[in-house]
Structure formats: structure tokens, C-alpha cells
């Protein structure tokens, strides 16, 4: 039973990493590349992390609550 929970937690963590790592790596805080665009106007700031981070936090909190509820329900049913 414990092995199954650990495996589920590990797989969930890997899935979260696979979903969130590209967004984290895509963020570029350098302003040095403004000269590399060939004189074109810079792209407007879209808010990237300001949208992704709260959504990811909400998903993590929600999944934790759901996992706790399922574990509690299974514990009550097994007793």
C-alpha cells in the first residue's frame, strides 16, 4: 500500500515537472537580446509567469486536497 502511494506521488511529480519545466525554461530575463533582433520593435510583455505560477500552485494545492480526501476515504473504508 505504501509502495503504491510512493509510486503515485513520484509519477505525479514527474508529470508536474514535464508540464511546468518547459514554461520555466522558456522564460528569459535577459534584456541583452534586444540588440539581436535586427532593429525590429521588441515584443510586448505578455505576463507569462504571472499567469503560469498561480495556476500551477492552484493545481498542486487542489491535487493535494484531492489526494488527502481519497486517502482518508480509503482509510475509513478499510478500518
C-alpha positions as CSV (number, residue, x, y, z in Angstrom):
1,X,0.0,0.0,0.0
2,X,2.8,2.4,0.9
3,X,4.7,1.5,-2.2
4,X,1.7,2.3,-4.3
5,X,1.3,5.7,-2.8
6,X,5.0,6.5,-3.2
7,X,4.8,5.4,-6.9
8,X,1.7,7.5,-7.4
9,X,3.4,10.5,-5.8
10,X,6.5,10.0,-7.9
11,X,4.6,9.7,-11.2
12,X,2.5,12.8,-10.3
13,X,5.7,14.8,-9.5
14,X,7.2,13.7,-12.9
15,X,4.1,14.7,-14.7
16,X,4.1,18.1,-13.0
17,X,7.8,18.5,-13.9
18,X,7.1,17.6,-17.5
19,X,4.3,20.2,-17.7
20,X,5.9,23.1,-15.9
21,X,9.6,22.7,-16.8
22,X,9.2,24.0,-20.4
23,X,7.4,27.1,-19.2
24,X,10.1,27.8,-16.6
25,X,12.9,27.2,-19.1
26,X,11.3,29.4,-21.7
27,X,11.3,32.5,-19.6
28,X,14.2,34.7,-20.5
29,X,15.0,37.6,-18.1
30,X,17.9,38.9,-20.2
31,X,17.5,42.2,-21.8
32,X,20.7,41.7,-23.7
33,X,18.9,40.1,-26.7
34,X,17.2,43.4,-27.6
35,X,20.1,44.1,-29.9
36,X,19.9,40.7,-31.6
37,X,16.5,41.3,-33.3
38,X,17.9,43.3,-36.2
39,X,16.3,46.7,-35.2
40,X,12.8,45.3,-35.0
41,X,10.5,46.5,-32.3
42,X,10.6,44.3,-29.1
43,X,7.6,42.1,-28.4
44,X,5.2,43.2,-25.7
45,X,5.3,41.6,-22.3
46,X,2.5,39.0,-22.0
47,X,2.8,38.3,-18.3
48,X,4.0,34.7,-18.8
49,X,5.0,33.7,-15.2
50,X,2.3,35.9,-13.7
51,X,-0.3,33.5,-15.3
52,X,1.5,30.2,-15.0
53,X,2.7,30.2,-11.4
54,X,-0.7,30.8,-9.7
55,X,-2.3,28.2,-11.9
56,X,0.4,25.7,-11.1
57,X,0.1,26.5,-7.4
58,X,-3.7,26.0,-7.5
59,X,-3.3,22.7,-9.3
60,X,-0.8,21.5,-6.7
61,X,-2.9,22.5,-3.8
62,X,-6.0,21.0,-5.4
63,X,-4.3,17.7,-6.1
64,X,-3.0,17.6,-2.5
65,X,-6.5,18.1,-1.1
66,X,-7.9,15.5,-3.5
67,X,-5.2,13.0,-2.6
68,X,-5.8,13.6,1.1
69,X,-9.6,13.1,0.7
70,X,-9.1,9.9,-1.2
71,X,-6.6,8.6,1.3
72,X,-8.9,9.4,4.2
73,X,-11.9,7.7,2.4
74,X,-9.8,4.6,1.8
75,X,-8.6,4.5,5.4
76,X,-12.2,4.8,6.7
77,X,-13.4,2.1,4.4
78,X,-10.5,-0.2,5.3
79,X,-11.0,0.1,9.0
